[in-house]
Amino acid sequence: MLDLLPGLDRKRILFTPNFAPRAEYEHALEQGVWVTLDNLFPLRQWAKSFKGQELFVRIDTGQGRGHHEHVRTAGAHSKFGIPLFEIDELLEAARKAGARIVGLHAHTGSGVLTPHAWLDTGRQLLKLLERLPDIRYVDVGGGLGVPEKVGQPGLDIGALDAALAEIKHGCGSRSLFLEPGRFIVAQAGVLLARVTQTKGKGEVQYIGVGTGMNSLIRPALYGAYHDIVNLTRFGKPATELVTVVGPICETGDRLGSDRLLPPAKENDVLLIANAGAYGYAMSSHYNLRDPAPEILI
């Protein structure tokens, strides 16, 4: 990012690593970006690296949210964040290291469509302000969800605005951050794939396409749902219940299961929606297959 945008104000960048090596923290501090700690280990074991530094800390509010356990980033079974019961230890570790905690950060999960989630998170962080007098920034995280299916209600931005207004009021003169993340670009991108073969195994019907989890891993990784449309047969009756799969040597290489689509033929073009985030960025050459190229229009 710094190479692409050399003139960017470094204090507009919040670096939030998780179990990263010491060198990454030190490099970020040298660059002058904000650094978030989500563990007491760095302060305790690498205290000299943080002497005189102003830091954010990521708090585990105790309740994870999201559409799948793999995207819930709070609670005892999540690897992220400093739990609330370690606040006293956090203050002591920061004091010994000579660091100042100026930012509170929390992120409970992804794909969240309920505005009260950020209200709950913000209220938890506001409760900590009396114990952390140097706080200048309160970051309630991201995870704003987008509709997965046609007709599904989206996030109520008005209700989210009202929830954030309460937190903003509680912040006083402090700055309030929200991280929209995937919400901005998810619906701006699609994955296009040509049908290679069709196959039936009893009652189960398969449509094979030219790419799979190497181009869009979200369905295999954590069961993400992406709408699928046969562009070549657009408007034709959807009469077949099918599973759309790729060419990767994994049973989990499914882009969509039990989808009602028109009968497909070789070379039909399928569109997989909401691939504008975590698509190409998470792609790989798994099985030595090239992922779909990313084309910006």
C-alpha positions as CSV (number, residue, x, y, z in Angstrom):
1,M,0.0,0.0,0.0
2,L,2.8,2.4,0.9
3,D,4.4,1.8,-2.5
4,L,1.2,2.4,-4.3
5,L,0.2,5.5,-2.3
6,P,3.5,7.0,-1.1
7,G,1.8,10.3,-0.2
8,L,-0.8,8.7,2.0
9,D,-0.8,10.1,5.6
10,R,0.5,7.2,7.6
11,K,-1.9,7.9,10.4
12,R,-4.8,6.9,8.1
13,I,-3.5,3.3,8.2
14,L,-4.4,0.9,11.0
15,F,-2.2,-2.2,11.0
16,T,-4.0,-5.0,13.0
17,P,-1.8,-8.2,12.9
18,N,-2.6,-11.4,14.6
19,F,0.2,-13.7,15.8
20,A,2.6,-11.9,13.5
21,P,6.4,-12.0,14.0
22,R,8.1,-9.2,15.9
23,A,9.7,-7.8,12.7
24,E,6.2,-6.9,11.3
25,Y,5.3,-4.8,14.3
26,E,8.7,-3.1,14.3
27,H,8.4,-2.3,10.6
28,A,4.9,-0.8,11.0
29,L,6.1,1.3,13.9
30,E,9.1,2.5,11.8
31,Q,6.6,3.5,9.0
32,G,4.6,5.6,11.5
33,V,1.3,3.8,11.0
34,W,-1.1,3.0,13.8
35,V,-0.4,-0.5,15.3
36,T,-3.0,-2.7,17.0
37,L,-2.0,-5.3,19.6
38,D,-4.5,-8.1,20.2
39,N,-2.3,-10.0,22.6
40,L,-0.3,-9.3,25.8
41,F,2.7,-11.3,24.5
42,P,4.3,-8.5,22.4
43,L,4.1,-6.0,25.3
44,R,5.6,-8.5,27.7
45,Q,8.2,-10.2,25.5
46,W,9.2,-7.4,23.1
47,A,8.7,-4.4,25.5
48,K,11.7,-2.5,24.1
49,S,10.0,-2.4,20.7
50,F,7.0,-0.5,22.1
51,K,8.7,1.9,24.5
52,G,7.4,5.4,23.9
53,Q,4.9,4.3,21.3
54,E,1.1,5.1,21.1
55,L,-0.9,1.9,20.4
56,F,-4.3,0.6,19.6
57,V,-5.5,-2.6,21.4
58,R,-8.0,-5.0,20.1
59,I,-10.5,-6.1,22.7
60,D,-12.4,-9.4,22.7
61,T,-15.9,-8.3,23.8
62,G,-16.8,-12.0,24.4
63,Q,-19.5,-12.5,21.7
64,G,-18.6,-13.4,18.2
65,R,-21.0,-12.8,15.3
66,G,-21.2,-13.8,11.6
67,H,-22.6,-16.4,9.2
68,H,-20.1,-19.1,10.1
69,E,-17.9,-20.1,13.0
70,H,-14.8,-19.4,10.9
71,V,-15.7,-15.7,10.6
72,R,-16.7,-15.1,14.2
73,T,-13.8,-13.2,15.7
74,A,-14.7,-12.8,19.4
75,G,-15.3,-15.2,22.2
76,A,-13.1,-17.9,23.8
77,H,-13.0,-20.1,20.6
78,S,-11.6,-17.2,18.5
79,K,-7.9,-16.4,18.4
80,F,-8.4,-12.7,18.2
81,G,-8.3,-10.0,20.8
82,I,-7.5,-9.3,24.5
83,P,-10.3,-10.6,26.7
84,L,-12.0,-8.2,29.1
85,F,-10.7,-10.1,32.1
86,E,-7.1,-9.2,31.1
87,I,-7.6,-5.5,31.2
88,D,-5.6,-5.1,34.4
89,E,-2.8,-7.1,33.0
90,L,-2.9,-5.1,29.8
91,L,-2.5,-1.8,31.8
92,E,0.4,-3.2,33.8
93,A,2.1,-4.6,30.7
94,A,1.8,-1.2,28.9
95,R,3.1,0.7,31.9
96,K,6.2,-1.5,32.2
97,A,6.8,-1.3,28.4
98,G,6.5,2.5,28.5
99,A,3.7,2.5,25.9
100,R,0.5,4.5,25.8
101,I,-2.8,3.0,24.8
102,V,-4.6,5.6,22.8
103,G,-7.1,3.5,20.7
104,L,-9.6,0.8,21.5
105,H,-10.5,-1.6,18.7
106,A,-13.0,-4.5,18.5
107,H,-14.3,-6.6,15.7
108,T,-16.7,-9.4,16.4
109,G,-17.2,-11.1,13.0
110,S,-18.2,-10.7,9.3
111,G,-21.4,-10.8,7.3
112,V,-23.4,-9.1,10.1
113,L,-26.7,-7.7,9.1
114,T,-28.0,-6.6,12.5
115,P,-27.1,-3.0,13.4
116,H,-27.3,-3.6,17.2
117,A,-24.1,-5.6,16.9
118,W,-22.1,-2.4,16.6
119,L,-24.1,-0.8,19.4
120,D,-23.3,-3.7,21.7
121,T,-19.6,-3.5,20.7
122,G,-19.4,0.2,21.2
123,R,-21.1,0.1,24.6
124,Q,-18.5,-2.5,25.7
125,L,-15.7,-0.2,24.6
126,L,-17.2,2.9,26.2
127,K,-17.2,1.1,29.5
128,L,-13.4,0.8,29.4
129,L,-12.8,4.5,28.9
130,E,-12.7,5.3,32.6
131,R,-9.9,2.8,33.0
132,L,-8.0,3.9,30.0
133,P,-7.7,7.7,30.3
134,D,-5.4,8.2,27.2
135,I,-7.9,6.9,24.7
136,R,-8.4,9.2,21.7
137,Y,-9.9,6.7,19.2
138,V,-12.7,4.2,19.5
139,D,-12.9,1.6,16.6
140,V,-16.1,-0.6,16.6
141,G,-14.7,-2.7,13.8
142,G,-16.4,-3.9,10.6
143,G,-18.1,-7.0,9.3
144,L,-21.0,-5.1,7.5
145,G,-22.9,-7.8,5.6
146,V,-24.3,-7.7,2.1
147,P,-27.4,-9.6,1.0
148,E,-26.5,-13.1,-0.2
149,K,-29.7,-13.9,-2.1
150,V,-32.1,-12.0,-4.3
151,G,-34.8,-10.4,-2.2
152,Q,-32.9,-10.7,1.1
153,P,-33.0,-7.5,3.1
154,G,-29.7,-5.7,3.3
155,L,-28.2,-3.9,6.3
156,D,-30.4,-1.1,7.5
157,I,-27.9,1.8,7.2
158,G,-30.3,4.2,8.9
159,A,-30.5,1.9,12.0
160,L,-26.7,1.5,11.9
161,D,-26.4,5.3,11.8
162,A,-28.6,5.6,14.9
163,A,-26.6,3.0,16.7
164,L,-23.4,4.8,15.9
165,A,-24.8,8.1,17.0
166,E,-25.2,6.8,20.5
167,I,-21.6,5.6,20.5
168,K,-20.4,8.8,19.0
169,H,-22.1,10.7,21.8
170,G,-20.5,8.5,24.4
171,C,-17.1,9.1,22.8
172,G,-17.2,12.8,23.6
173,S,-14.2,14.5,21.9
174,R,-12.7,11.1,20.9
175,S,-12.8,9.9,17.3
176,L,-15.1,7.1,16.3
177,F,-14.0,4.6,13.6
178,L,-16.0,2.1,11.6
179,E,-14.4,-0.3,9.1
180,P,-16.8,-1.0,6.1
181,G,-14.3,-3.4,4.5
182,R,-16.0,-5.9,2.2
183,F,-19.2,-4.0,2.2
184,I,-17.8,-1.4,-0.3
185,V,-16.8,-3.8,-3.1
186,A,-18.5,-7.2,-2.5
187,Q,-21.4,-6.6,-4.9
188,A,-19.2,-4.7,-7.4
189,G,-17.5,-7.9,-8.7
190,V,-18.6,-11.3,-10.1
191,L,-16.9,-14.5,-11.1
192,L,-17.7,-15.7,-14.7
193,A,-17.0,-19.3,-15.6
194,R,-17.9,-21.5,-18.6
195,V,-19.6,-24.9,-18.2
196,T,-17.2,-27.7,-19.0
197,Q,-19.4,-30.8,-18.3
198,T,-22.7,-31.9,-16.8
199,K,-23.2,-35.1,-14.8
200,G,-25.8,-37.0,-13.0
201,K,-25.4,-39.4,-10.1
202,G,-28.9,-40.7,-9.3
203,E,-30.9,-37.8,-8.0
204,V,-27.8,-35.5,-7.7
205,Q,-27.0,-33.4,-10.7
206,Y,-23.7,-31.6,-11.2
207,I,-22.7,-28.7,-13.4
208,G,-18.9,-28.5,-13.8
209,V,-17.3,-25.2,-14.6
210,G,-13.7,-24.2,-15.6
211,T,-12.7,-22.8,-12.2
212,G,-13.5,-23.4,-8.6
213,M,-12.2,-23.0,-5.1
214,N,-8.9,-21.7,-6.5
215,S,-10.7,-18.6,-7.8
216,L,-13.4,-18.3,-5.1
217,I,-12.6,-20.2,-1.9
218,R,-15.4,-18.7,0.4
219,P,-18.0,-21.4,-0.2
220,A,-15.5,-24.2,0.5
221,L,-13.8,-22.4,3.4
222,Y,-16.8,-21.3,5.4
223,G,-20.0,-22.1,3.6
224,A,-20.5,-18.7,2.1
225,Y,-23.5,-18.4,-0.2
226,H,-23.1,-16.8,-3.6
227,D,-26.0,-16.5,-6.0
228,I,-25.4,-18.2,-9.4
229,V,-27.1,-17.3,-12.7
230,N,-26.8,-19.0,-16.1
231,L,-26.3,-15.9,-18.3
232,T,-26.5,-18.0,-21.5
233,R,-30.0,-19.2,-20.4
234,F,-31.0,-16.0,-18.7
235,G,-34.8,-15.9,-18.6
236,K,-35.3,-19.6,-19.3
237,P,-37.2,-21.7,-16.8
238,A,-35.1,-22.9,-13.8
239,T,-36.2,-26.6,-13.7
240,E,-33.1,-28.4,-12.5
241,L,-31.7,-28.7,-9.0
242,V,-28.0,-28.8,-9.4
243,T,-24.7,-28.5,-7.6
244,V,-22.1,-26.3,-9.3
245,V,-18.5,-27.6,-8.9
246,G,-15.0,-26.8,-10.2
247,P,-12.1,-28.9,-11.5
248,I,-10.2,-29.1,-8.2
249,C,-9.4,-32.5,-6.7
250,E,-11.5,-31.8,-3.5
251,T,-15.1,-32.8,-2.7
252,G,-15.4,-29.4,-1.1
253,D,-14.8,-27.7,-4.5
254,R,-18.3,-26.5,-4.7
255,L,-19.4,-23.0,-5.7
256,G,-23.0,-23.7,-4.9
257,S,-25.1,-26.6,-3.8
258,D,-28.8,-27.4,-4.5
259,R,-29.4,-24.5,-6.9
260,L,-32.4,-24.2,-9.2
261,L,-31.1,-23.4,-12.7
262,P,-32.1,-23.9,-16.3
263,P,-30.7,-27.0,-18.0
264,A,-27.1,-26.2,-18.8
265,K,-24.9,-27.1,-21.8
266,E,-21.2,-27.0,-22.4
267,N,-19.8,-23.5,-22.9
268,D,-22.7,-21.8,-21.1
269,V,-21.5,-18.9,-19.0
270,L,-22.4,-18.9,-15.3
271,L,-22.2,-15.8,-13.1
272,I,-21.3,-16.2,-9.4
273,A,-22.3,-13.0,-7.6
274,N,-20.7,-11.0,-4.8
275,A,-17.2,-11.9,-5.7
276,G,-15.8,-8.4,-5.5
277,A,-14.1,-9.0,-2.2
278,Y,-12.2,-12.1,-1.0
279,G,-12.3,-13.5,-4.5
280,Y,-9.2,-12.7,-6.4
281,A,-7.5,-11.6,-3.2
282,M,-7.8,-15.1,-1.7
283,S,-7.2,-17.0,-5.0
284,S,-4.4,-19.5,-5.5
285,H,-2.8,-21.9,-8.0
286,Y,-4.1,-24.9,-6.0
287,N,-3.7,-28.1,-8.1
288,L,-1.5,-25.9,-10.3
289,R,-4.6,-24.4,-11.9
290,D,-4.5,-20.7,-12.7
291,P,-7.2,-18.7,-10.9
292,A,-9.6,-16.6,-13.0
293,P,-8.0,-13.2,-14.0
294,E,-9.3,-10.1,-12.4
295,I,-10.6,-7.5,-14.9
296,L,-11.5,-4.0,-13.8
297,I,-14.2,-2.3,-15.9
